[in-house]
């Protein structure tokens, strides 16, 4: 089977209190459909948790508007550790999560009027599109951007969908392109801008000179959930002035406070593994078979970008539609690249939490 990058499945977010922050995400982003919620140990992640097995609770939530979801992740065996320094633009790793909006200015007004920590006002990116930044109560940064590829209009007052990509700090954009363009399939350059950006001025150290490149994909993603996950973009940002850039997860564990990983829904994991190895990004973690998440299951693996940012791949084998009725979608025997029918995707919305 050849590989399929089906879309961004979720952004992993390490938090001190899953239920408390999820209320905020439901209010401001409409990410209110619970796919699974599970408490368990994480024995396969000891490479990134100090060699010890730690326990956690995790909730995967989506928006029926479309976009990738959030895997909201909390340690239960240890405190969730914050970075020891103030994260600044240019630091290496997942700096901000992109959230798509039907109307950026309306999203801004809703968030501002409802007490969200909005940074500045809507500004234009180098391609002329509108965007703004907002912090969640834990200090995680979200970039609200013009969206496309909507699945359903839920009439959420914020006019937002879910994950539309990420803003990632790198030390060398050209070196990182092998992963993000060639392997992950963001082959199209929407812009490649070098200079000072007004829309970055509200960010710590954002008034400096940066190279920023926005990557997208010209073809629609294929695969079972691709219609719901929709199109996404990756923006790579490299500081051209700072000499003190740090890794955002320096001296911390996978699962600690902040954006843990960017997870892609994939098919053809063996072909993907071979390609990653050939291009210098070998799997660092691989479940090797169906990994049971209680209400969902699949094979997962990890690689690292050139600066150590964690990229996860999940080949979904089972996903719940209505757990009480024993209704699950089994994907193991479906034709690779084939989309699920809309009625099945709509049925996932039955797991909405108000």
N, C-alpha and C positions, 0 to 999 in steps of 0.2 A: 504494500500500500504506500502511495506517495504521501507526503506530508500536506496537511491543510492547517493554516493558521486561520481559525474560524472567527477570531475577534478577541477583544479584551474581556475575559470572563469577570475579573474583579481586581480591585486594588486592595491589598491587605493593609489593615490599619491597626496598629497596636495601641490599646487604650487601657486606662485604669478601671473603667466601669462600662461594660458593653451596653447594658440596658439604658443607662443615662445618656450616653452619647448617641445611641440609636434614635432616641426620641428627637434629638436635635436634627439628625439626618432625615428623619421622616418629615419634620416640619419644614425644613429649608430646601431639601432636595427631592422630597417625595420618594425616597428609597424605602418602600414600606412593604415589600413582598418578601416574606421569610422563606428561603429555600431549604435551609437546615439550621438547626441550633444544636450544638453538641459539646459536651464536656468529656475530655479524655486526655491521655498522655500523648506526647509527641516523640516517640522513640526514634523516628527516622531523621530527626532534625538535630541530633546531638553534635554534628559537625559545627553547627552554628549556635549551640547553647552550652558551650563550655565543657562538652563531653558528658554532660549529665542529662538524664531524661526529665523533662519538666511537664507539668500538667497545665492545661489551658481550657478555656471555653471559647467557642467560635460560633459566630452567626453570619451566614451568607444571606445578604439582602439585595433585592433588585428593585428597579422601577419599571412599571409597565409602559412608561413613556418610551423606554429604550435606553440603551447604553449598558456598559459593564456594571457590575455590582460592587458592593463593599463586602470584604470578609473582615468583620469586626472581631478582633482577636485580643484575648485578655489572659495573661498568666494567672493561674490559681495556686501555683506552688512557690511563687516568689513575687516581689513587687515588680511593677512595670517601670523600667528605668528610663528617665529622660536623658537627652544628650547633656554632656557636661559643659557645653558651650552654646552660645546663641547661633542658630543656623542662619547663614547669610547666602545671598544669591551668588552662585559660583561654586558653593560647596558641592561635593560629589554625591550623587544619589538622587532619590525620588524627592524632588524639592516641592512640587505642587501637583495636585490631582486636577485634571481638566474636567469640568462639568458642563454639559451642553445645555443651552438655553434656546427657547423659541423666540425670546425677546430679551436681549441682554439688559436693556435699560429698565424694562419692567421687572426683571429679576432683581436688579439692583434696588429699585424702589421698595419692593416687598421686603427684602432682607434688611434694608436700612430702617424701614418703619417698624419692623418687628424685632429690632434690637441686636441683630447680628453684627459682629465685629468686621465691618466692611472697610477695606483700605482704599482711601481715595475715591475717585469717581470713575465711571466707564471711560476707557481710552481706546485708541486704535492700535492694533498691532501693525507690523510692517506691510501686511497685505491689505490693510484698511479695515479689517474686521474688528468689531467691538468686543471688549473683554474687561473684566475687573477681578480683583482678588478679594477673598473673604477668609477669615480664620474661624475654625470651629472652636468650641470652648476649651479644647485641649491644645490649641495653638497650631493645629495642622492647617496648612495653607491650600486653598482651593482656587483655581482659576476658572471663572465662569466665562464661557466662550460661545460664539454663535454655533448652533448645532444643526445637524441634518440627519436624515435617516431615521425618522421617528417611527415607532411601532404603534403607539396608541395615544390618544389624547385623554389623559386622566383628569384634566381640568385642575391640576394642582396650581394653587395661586402663585407659586414662585416661578412657574413656567419653565422649570428645569427638568431635564432628564437626569441620567446618571453618568457614569464615567465615560468620557470621550477622549481619553488619552492621558498623557502625563508630561510635565516639564521636568527634565532630568539634567542635573548638573554633571558635566564631564570635564576631564582634563585635556582631552584631545578629540575634537569632533570627528576629524577624518579617520582616526583609529576606531572610533565607535561605530562608524557607518557600516562596517562589515556585518555587525550584528543587527543593527536596527533596519538597515536597508535590505541587505541580502537575505538574512535568515528570517527576520520577522515580516518582511514583505512590504515595508514602507518605502517603496521605490521612487516615489515622486517627491520632488523638492518644491514645496509651496513658496518658500522664500529662504534665502540665505543672506542674512543681514549682519553687518558689522558696524558697531557704533554705540551711541548712547540712545536708550529707548525711554521715552516719556512714561510709558505704561509700567516700566520697571522702577520708576522713581519712588514709588511708595514702599518698596521692599528694602530690607536691610542690605546695604552696599549696592543697591540697585541702580545708583546714579553713575556707576562706572561704565567702562567700555567693554562690551561683550560681543562675541559672535554667537548668533542664534540661528538655528536652522530648523524649519518646520517640515516634518516629513508626513506624507499621507500615502494612500494607496488608490490607484485609479480604478481598479476593479472591485466590485462588491465581494465581501468575504463570503465563503461558502461553508457549509457545515450545519449541524442540527439547530444551533441557537443563533446563527449569524443574523437572521432577520431582526431578532430582539436586541442583540448586542450592538449591531449597527456599525457604521464607519467610525474610525478613530484616527487621531493624529498624535505624533510624538514630537515634542520640541526639545532639542538638545541645546544646552546653553553652556558656553565656555567663557570664563573670565579671561580677559586679555591684560588685566592690570594687577589683580590680586596675586600675592605670593604666599598667602597663608590659608589657602583653601584646604578644607578637611573633608574626610568621609563622614557623611551624616550619621552612619551607624558605627563610627569608630569606637572600639572598646565596649561595644554593647552587643546584646544577643539579638538574633532573629526573634521577632515577637515583641521586642521592646517598643517604647513610645514612638509613634510616628508611622510613616508609610513604610511598611515592611518589604513588600514585593509588588511587582506588577505581574499579574497572572494572565496567561493567554489560554483560551480554549483551543485545543488542537485535536487533530486526528492524524494517525500515522506516526506514532511516537518513535517507532524503531527507525524510520527514515529520517525523522527529525534528529534523533540522537546521532546518527551517522554523519549528517550534514554539520551538526554542531561540532563534532570531534574533528572533522576535516578542516573546518574553518577556525579552529583554535578556541572553541568554547565548549569543552567537555561537560557532560552532566556531573554535577557535584553531589547531587542527591537523586535517587531514583527508587521509587517504591517497587518497581519491577513487575507488578501485577495489580489486580484490583485492590485498592486501599479503601476499606470500609469507613465511611464517615457517619455511620449510624443510619441516617436518612438518605444518604447519597453515597456514591462510590465511583472510583475510577483509578487510573494510574496517574501519578504526578512525578515531576522531576524539576530540578533547578539547574540553572547555569548562572554565571556571573558576567556582567559586562566588564570592559577593561578596567573600570574603577571599582569593581567589587559589588555593584548594585545587583540585587537579587531579582532574577527573572524566573517566574514559575511557569511550567506548562502542565495543563491538566487535560487528560483524555477521559472525558466523562463516559461512564458505563451505565450508571443508574441515577435517576433524579426523581424526587417525589413530586407528584401533582396534587394528590389529596391523600395524605397519610392515613387518616381515619378510615378511608374506604379501601386502603391497600392499593391505591392507584399510583403506579410508578412508570416512568418511561425507561425502557431498556434499549440502550443504544448500541450494544455490542455487535448485533447482527445487521444493523442498518447500513445501507450503501454509503461509503465514505463521500463526504462532500454534499450529501443530500440534506436539504433543509426539512425541519419538522413542519407539519402543516400548522397554519395559524391558529386553528382551534386548540391545539395542544399547548401552544405558547400562551394563548389567552387563558387557558385553564390554570396555568401557574399562578395567575393573579388571584385565584381563590384563597391563596395563603397570605392575603394582605393583612397587615396589622395596623389598626387605626391609632 
